[in-house]
Amino acid sequence: MDIPGAAGTADREALQKAQEESERLLDELKKEVRCEAREIGVLRKELLITVPAKVIADHMEHNYSELVHDAFVPGFRKGRAPRRLIEKRYGAEVRQSLTSSVVAQSFFAAVENEKLDVLGDPLFSISADTGTKLMDIDEALQHLKLPETGDFGYRCEIELKPQFELPELKGIPVKTPEVQVTDAMVEEHMLQRRKIRGRLEPVSEGAAAKDDLVIADVVLTVAGQEIKREDNVTVGVRPARIEGIVLQSLDEVLTGVRTGEMRTASCTIPDDFERPDLRGQAGQFEFKVHEIKRLVPEPLPEFLQAWGFDSEADARSHVREELETERSEMIERAKKAQVEQYLLQNTTLDLPLDFSARQTERAVLRHVIDLQRRGVPLPDIEARIDELRTSATEQVAVELKLGFIFEKVAEQLEVDVMDEEVNTEIARIARRYNRRFDRVRDELQARGLLTQLVEQIRQNKCVEQLLTQATFEEAPAGPAKAEPGRPGVKSALESE
């Protein structure tokens, strides 16, 4: 632990002491911690973890001994302050620091003892004034307190990685297509560029249409009781997931709404909601709309002028030439899609029928970073996010399965990702959206997408390695899709 009042708590000696004490605590907890686990769904468990009083007392005594020896207290020489004064002055900080260590290390010890392959971080079950609520560790530590006497226990929920075996990775059958650039691809590529440079404009008159955005105050109620309230929330006029709750018909609810009007949408509280006491109950969202916005692609004349084209025909010719030069990339994407399809079809991997919000978000982030690497306009990406979070169950399953499969493939092939590779991809994304490198990186970090970018790079490296050992055959020529792969991992070959 850090020593309060000490002059050099961050020096190498102090850090080494803290590390040694943390390892000692973990080793002891592996022997002493008690864990009761029960199934609460497919690949989900609730753990009741208990830390014996003796372990807490032993490490509390150790921490105070270190503190008495190292702390500076006004009026006393270093190491000479009375124990009772040290406890009075630093007791709360010592107890808080030990609580954090005990919770973290007891969880790791319990997981290791139970041989659990955990996906993500645990959510802790905390009793509050509004009832029991699930919290992440940072929030939970504000409520968890070590007892003065007796054992310390807490409950948490975890999700587990599925257990499975990989198929044979050598000799994967792959067809090499001869792709063709079509007029539809040229049209789509031009529209994407115009959307990237487009503007969200207020709809001052008229009603909201599908895929518009509304700015609204949002209130969630259950049995007439207000559960959540948030003002000025941006909501798409399309099926969406709000507060982890799926609103499948939100597009129908908000279509036709005007500024100043109010709409309501019924819902069912999901089984992974943060408040277990509300799970399975009927609820209602209320939307008070303040503003409506609509994406307007950059007008064609402005687009032509900005890119230096003399005419629309000139622009189409240029885009076609660009796509022709990218044919090799399209072919590689088609090959990649076939590798993914092979792995999906030949890997037995069971997932729950109802995906939790965290599992869905994992799949969403995988798809988002893939779309950004292709330069898809951000509003279109937001629309795809909402689709994934609500109705695209098959695609969520595909993304989750691929994530688990390639994690194991990377381990088997010993594939890793270097910082330089990550920075190269960030620079590529920045160029596609005409943005600064540092801003793109900061945004990816803030949205939790950097981790997904690393996974995507690792996955591509795995595919490249698998393709070196694949069995190839030529395929008939056919038009390529602008965006092959997902859902079901379709490829350019499917348009033959």
Beta strands, then each sheet from edge to edge (+ up, - down):
strand 1: 34-41
strand 2: 44-51
strand 3: 118-128
strand 4: 131-135
strand 5: 152-160
strand 6: 173-176
strand 7: 179-180
strand 8: 199-202
strand 9: 213-222
strand 10: 225-236
strand 11: 240-242
strand 12: 245-247
strand 13: 262-268
strand 14: 282-296
strand 15: 471-474
strand 16: 478-479
sheet 1: 1+ 2- 5+ 3- 4+
sheet 2: 6+ 15+
sheet 3: 7+ 16+
sheet 4: 8+ 14- 9+ 10-
sheet 5: 8+ 14- 13+
sheet 6: 11+ 12-
end
